[in-house]
Amino acid sequence: SGIVINCCREYNRKKTYSNTTIEDIENLLGITQNPEMKVDIQKALIELPEGYREVLVLHDIEGYKHEEISTLLGISEGTSKSQLFHARKAIKKLL
């Protein structure tokens, strides 16, 4: 799961716009070759609580900063950071 997050970060550093989908992540990691892993990642993301999932996707996949996430979701930056921490912890456990 740390590999997924780091690959997403690296991918976003190279992008000029944030429009990443789960398929982009799967292609980046070569997961489409392994259907079991593809299902695991999708299942793990779906099983995350909505707040965790939103912050994780916005921060680690889409590349938003905590300040931007707080504005988009109407939460504090501290809440965004906390949600991200717990989301990463939960997804590691699920994978």
C-alpha positions as CSV (number, residue, x, y, z in Angstrom):
1,S,0.0,0.0,0.0
2,G,2.9,2.3,0.6
3,I,4.1,1.5,-2.9
4,V,0.7,2.5,-4.3
5,I,0.7,5.8,-2.4
6,N,4.3,6.6,-3.5
7,C,3.6,5.7,-7.1
8,C,0.6,8.0,-7.1
9,R,2.6,10.8,-5.6
10,E,5.3,10.3,-8.2
11,Y,2.8,10.2,-11.0
12,N,1.1,13.4,-9.8
13,R,4.5,15.2,-9.7
14,K,4.8,14.6,-13.4
15,K,1.2,15.7,-14.3
16,T,0.1,19.2,-15.2
17,Y,-3.5,18.6,-14.2
18,S,-5.2,16.5,-11.6
19,N,-7.5,14.0,-13.3
20,T,-6.2,10.6,-12.0
21,T,-8.6,7.7,-12.0
22,I,-8.3,4.2,-10.4
23,E,-7.5,2.9,-13.9
24,D,-4.5,5.3,-14.1
25,I,-3.2,4.0,-10.8
26,E,-3.7,0.4,-11.9
27,N,-1.9,1.0,-15.2
28,L,0.9,2.8,-13.5
29,L,1.4,-0.1,-11.1
30,G,0.8,-2.8,-13.8
31,I,-2.1,-4.1,-11.7
32,T,-4.3,-4.8,-14.7
33,Q,-2.1,-7.9,-15.2
34,N,-3.1,-9.2,-11.8
35,P,-6.9,-9.2,-11.3
36,E,-6.6,-10.1,-7.7
37,M,-4.6,-7.1,-6.8
38,K,-6.9,-4.8,-8.8
39,V,-9.9,-6.1,-6.9
40,D,-8.1,-5.7,-3.5
41,I,-7.3,-2.0,-4.2
42,Q,-10.8,-1.2,-5.4
43,K,-12.3,-3.1,-2.4
44,A,-9.9,-1.3,0.1
45,L,-10.8,2.1,-1.3
46,I,-14.5,1.3,-1.2
47,E,-14.3,0.0,2.4
48,L,-12.7,3.2,3.7
49,P,-15.0,5.5,5.5
50,E,-16.1,8.3,3.1
51,G,-14.1,11.1,4.9
52,Y,-10.9,9.0,4.8
53,R,-11.5,8.0,1.2
54,E,-12.1,11.6,0.0
55,V,-9.0,13.0,1.7
56,L,-6.8,10.1,0.6
57,V,-7.9,10.4,-3.0
58,L,-7.7,14.2,-3.1
59,H,-4.3,14.3,-1.4
60,D,-2.4,11.2,-2.5
61,I,-4.0,10.5,-5.9
62,E,-5.2,13.9,-7.1
63,G,-2.3,15.9,-5.5
64,Y,-4.2,18.5,-3.6
65,K,-2.6,20.1,-0.5
66,H,-4.3,20.1,2.9
67,E,-5.3,23.7,2.6
68,E,-7.1,23.1,-0.7
69,I,-8.7,19.9,0.7
70,S,-10.0,21.9,3.7
71,T,-11.6,24.4,1.4
72,L,-13.1,21.8,-1.0
73,L,-14.6,19.7,1.8
74,G,-15.3,22.4,4.4
75,I,-13.1,20.9,7.0
76,S,-10.0,22.2,8.9
77,E,-6.5,21.5,7.7
78,G,-6.0,19.6,10.9
79,T,-9.0,17.4,10.2
80,S,-7.6,16.8,6.7
81,K,-4.2,15.7,8.0
82,S,-5.9,13.5,10.6
83,Q,-8.2,11.9,8.0
84,L,-5.2,11.2,5.7
85,F,-3.2,9.6,8.5
86,H,-6.1,7.3,9.5
87,A,-6.9,6.6,5.9
88,R,-3.4,5.4,5.1
89,K,-3.4,3.3,8.3
90,A,-6.7,1.7,7.4
91,I,-5.8,1.0,3.7
92,K,-2.6,-0.7,4.8
93,K,-4.6,-2.9,7.1
94,L,-7.1,-3.7,4.4
95,L,-4.4,-4.6,1.9
